[in-house]
Amino acid sequence: MSLNIDKQLGAIPAASAESRAQMRSNAGGWLTSGTDAQREAAQRMIDALDRQEQIEHEALVGELSGLDTAERVIRAFTVKPMTETEAKLVQVLLDNPGSTSTELTQALEWKAQSWHMHFGTMCADRALYLWPAPAAEHRNGKFYSGILADLKEPENLFTLKPDVAAAFEHLGLRKRG
C-alpha cells in the first residue's frame, strides 16, 4: 500500500469482494507493522472499506424491505445459489414435513442430528437477504433454522414455512410423490 492511497480509496466502490478483502488485509498489516504514515494510511483504508460496506448494507436493506417472503427467499438463493447438499436439506423437509431433526437426518442417511446443523447454517449464510433469526428458546443464541422452517414444540417437528415452500417451488424444488 503506497502512502498515496487516494486512488485506491476511490476504487473501493467498484472493487470485488476479493479485492476489498485483500485491501483490508494489506491495511491490517500496515496497522501493526508500518510507520506512523503507513498506519495513518491503513486506518483511512479500513475506515473507507467500513463506510462502503455500511452504504451497501443500507441500500440492500432498503431494496429488500419491499419484497414479500417468497421474493426474499428467491433473491437469497439466486444471489447465493444452493449447493447440492443444501438442495438435499430442503428436499428432505419438503418430502417429510412434521419430522424431527433426527428423522430428517436419517432420511438423508446421515448421522446424529446433522440435518438441523446444516439447515441452520444454510439459513444463517443467507440471513442478510432473508430476515433475522428468532431467538433460540432452549439455549443462548439464534435459531437459524427458524428463518425458513416452523418448529412445533414440544415434539420438535420441523415444517417448511408455506411462503418459503412456494419460493423453493419457484426455484425448482417441490414435494415428491
ZIKATA-V734499 format. One record per backbone hydrogen bond with DSSP energy under -0.5 kcal/mol. NH is the residue of the N-H (numbers start at 1). CO is the residue of the C=O. E is the energy in kcal/mol with one decimal. If there is no record, write none. Layout:
{{NH/CO/E} {NH/CO/E}}
This chain:
{{5/3/-1.3} {9/5/-3.0} {10/6/-2.2} {11/7/-1.0} {12/8/-0.6} {12/9/-1.0} {14/11/-0.7} {15/11/-0.9} {15/12/-1.2} {20/16/-2.6} {21/17/-2.4} {22/18/-2.1} {23/19/-2.6} {24/20/-2.6} {25/21/-2.4} {26/22/-2.9} {27/23/-2.5} {28/24/-2.3} {29/25/-1.8} {30/26/-2.0} {31/27/-2.4} {32/28/-1.5} {33/29/-2.1} {34/30/-2.2} {39/35/-2.8} {40/36/-2.2} {41/37/-2.2} {42/38/-2.7} {43/39/-2.3} {44/40/-1.9} {45/41/-2.1} {46/42/-2.6} {47/43/-2.6} {48/44/-2.3} {49/45/-2.6} {50/46/-2.6} {51/47/-2.4} {52/48/-2.3} {53/49/-2.3} {54/50/-2.2} {55/51/-2.5} {56/52/-2.5} {57/53/-2.4} {58/54/-2.6} {59/55/-2.1} {60/56/-2.3} {61/57/-2.7} {62/58/-2.1} {63/59/-2.3} {64/60/-2.9} {65/61/-1.7} {66/63/-0.7} {67/64/-2.1} {72/68/-2.3} {73/69/-2.2} {74/70/-2.6} {75/71/-2.4} {76/72/-2.8} {77/73/-2.4} {78/74/-0.9} {78/75/-0.7} {79/75/-2.9} {80/76/-2.0} {81/78/-0.5} {87/83/-2.2} {88/84/-1.6} {89/85/-2.0} {90/86/-2.1} {91/87/-2.7} {92/88/-2.6} {93/89/-1.1} {94/90/-2.6} {95/91/-2.5} {96/92/-1.2} {97/94/-0.5} {98/158/-1.9} {99/96/-0.6} {99/158/-1.4} {104/100/-2.4} {105/101/-2.7} {106/102/-2.6} {107/103/-2.2} {108/104/-1.2} {109/106/-1.4} {110/105/-2.5} {114/111/-1.6} {116/113/-0.7} {117/113/-1.0} {118/114/-2.5} {119/115/-3.0} {120/116/-2.5} {121/117/-2.1} {122/118/-2.3} {123/119/-2.2} {124/120/-2.8} {125/121/-2.6} {126/122/-0.6} {126/123/-1.2} {127/124/-1.1} {129/126/-1.5} {130/126/-1.1} {134/143/-0.6} {136/141/-2.7} {141/139/-0.5} {143/134/-3.4} {144/142/-0.9} {146/143/-1.3} {147/144/-1.9} {148/145/-0.8} {149/145/-2.1} {150/159/-3.5} {152/150/-0.5} {152/157/-2.8} {153/151/-0.6} {156/152/-1.2} {157/152/-2.1} {158/99/-3.5} {158/156/-0.5} {159/150/-2.0} {161/148/-2.4} {165/161/-2.7} {166/162/-2.1} {167/163/-1.7} {168/164/-2.6} {169/165/-2.0} {170/166/-1.9} {171/167/-1.5} {172/169/-1.6} {173/168/-3.3} {174/172/-0.5}}
